[in-house]
Amino acid sequence: MSLFHSSPSAAARRPQHLALSIAMALAAWPAAQAVAQEKTADKTQLETVTITAERRTENIKEVPTAVTSISGEKLDVLNSGGQDVRFLSGRVPSLNIESSFGRAFPRFYIRGYGNTDFRLNASQPVSLIYDDVVQENPILKGFPVFDMKAVEVIAGPQGTLFGRNTPAGVVKFDSVKPGKTQEGYVNLSYGTYGTSNIEGAFNLPLGGDWAARISAQVQHRDNWVKNVNTKGTQDTEGYDDRAVRLQAQYEPSKDFSALFNIHNRDLKGSPRLFRSSIIKPGTNELVDGFDPAKMYIDATNEQTLKATGGSMRLKWALSGITLHSITGIETVEPFSRADVDGGYINNFVKPPPFGAEGNVFWSAETSDALKNHRQLSQEFRAESTAAGPLRWQAGLYLFDERYDMESVDYLAAPADALVSTHQTNRAWALFGSVNYEVSPNLKLRGGLRYTQDKKTLATVGKVNASAGTSDSTDDSKVNWDASATYILTPETNLYARVATGFRAASIYPASGFGPQSKARPENTTSYEMGVKSEFWDRRARLSANVFAYTVKDQQLTAVGGTNNSNTLLNASKGEGRGFEFNLDLIPVDNLLLTLGGSYNDTAIKDRSLALPRSGSNPTVLDPVNASGNYSIYDNPLPNAPKWIANLTARYGIPTKDGNEFYVYTDWAYRSKVNFFLQESVEFTGKALTEGGLRAGYIWSQGKYEAAGFVRNITNQVRVTGAIDFNNLTGFINDPRTYGMQFKALF
């Protein structure tokens, strides 16, 4: 795979990319697509929200589980300014997303339950489903969000119908489907750091029984961080991220349809920028005089990613039954090379505790890559469609993935020491669910799933072989769920749900930093009760729930320590409990408010787990045991904020000629988080509040829109993640950005 090297200066490239953006927009003008958002004339009632959380289209009020759906204008606003999938973090209750790889490798947490593991073969308890195909490898989960019908976040175990590694929940993306009407849209923005974003789609006129749609997104940002050191990469934090999706639908009759999907992504840019000694010792504050636009590295930062996939979704509508077949193939090739220590050793000022920003007392420059990756998946599913109180679904799921991981330590002896690991993962499952209407007011649902999951792993290279260099797993599990919905009034439903989840065992390959390790499979049991209501003449919609879950043998990743290694381990039990709510409200005509929030209290419940202090000597708050290690009993799970809150407000001012001026603001808050298993002052991320503001004008019956926007309007810069090795190294969120956007529907 070719590596990306930026040559012209950012200032020189900026007008070139703006000209390219405008040229692409003009080229798409006669052939763009239409429906990024629907502008409804009625601003006095909430639109009905339908979801597919149970694999069929239903009103969100009827589904007995916690689901949040983002679509239309709200999705467009949150995704403005060139963000990647992490823009969803905090925008729905209990959802947190972070990454130590930047745009390439997002890690999802629902209700505080996730996985901090940054290995390329890591599994996550939150499953990401893109157009009905599971994206298992964590690199696949970063595919760009564009031309979306909706994004659904489904909290709690979803093992029956979605299956693969879903004990914490599912994040589900559904693209806009092809249509026979020739319509389209183009969306163009330009802003701070030369950030340009072009998105467009168009229904291709094929005629007959065929319909097709092409969607594309091109994102660019200049390198905006300068290196103070003369060695190493001099400019970074820019990217070129391109993605395209082509869909074709064949529908010769109402009894059969086939939907084909081919998609591709090409990313060139930089990995997450690690910044050494930016955390002030004894606090979780940034060091005095910290400048986000400066870095102090002495090595190479570069990242590339190529991903290509396809799917075929077939549907047969027979008498009383509908058959589905979903075939998917995904391939991805990432390469990421970084100055992991985040500084340079020649800037030594004094021994720990540390001196000036950029100090390094331990150097690391490594790269990670996937090669020969291939994921195959196949689902056969049948669902009943006959009238009556009984509905059911049943199916078979098959999964086959293989790849090679290559890690290079550029400071090891011999130079450029290569470690290669081959992993295979094969799984299959049988599943079924039944819905039964006991009475007009009471509906019951139950489901079962049997899963068999096998992995093999083998490593070659100069590694710590004390625990071996190969291993395998063979796990099986029966999961179930049961729920009830009671119609209290025509406007209000009550529900209760009990569900179990399962994540198969994981293997950490041997490396030059530490031995191979393996964790047992984890099992989750979750309890949830809630209410969903539409009232005030459909000017208000409320959903709220309380929940509690227990994870047996929870898989955790211990990062760092005195030997700077990563280790997989199991906590005998992890716990979480809390509540969530969503409120949509039109208090007066043309004013739409949305408010969401959650409280999550998580804890590690294993008195036997204790870890050494890391080499960066943080101020550890945990008690010390007899062996001198620090107990993590009762610590919160990593990256699990107790509080998440979000707010949006849109006020429209219609004009006499049918056009509209509007103002839109959005805010997301998360409370403090632990970055690691230990609790320490330095590695506790401070609370983060990010807000956005957008003002625009819509004219010509909603066909055209021009707007100005600001993201992170208060310019709140926080340490959002860290490296728990020998340096107080961290990384930050993006500072304030602003820009202009133009959108045209055809």
Helices and strands as residue ranges (DSSP letters): H 10-28, G 29-31, E 50-51, E 58-59, G 60-62, E 67-70, H 72-78, G 85-88, E 95-98, G 102-104, E 107-110, E 126-130, E 133-134, G 140-142, E 148-155, E 169-175, E 184-191, G 192-194, E 195-204, E 210-221, E 225-227, E 235-236, E 239-253, E 256-269, E 294-295, E 302-318, E 321-339, G 345-347, E 365-384, E 390-409, E 417-439, E 442-460, E 470-489, E 492-503, E 506-508, E 517-519, E 522-535, E 540-560, E 565-585, E 591-604, E 610-611, E 630-631, E 643-654, E 660-670, E 673-674, E 684-685, E 688-699, E 704-711, E 719-724, E 728-732, E 737-745
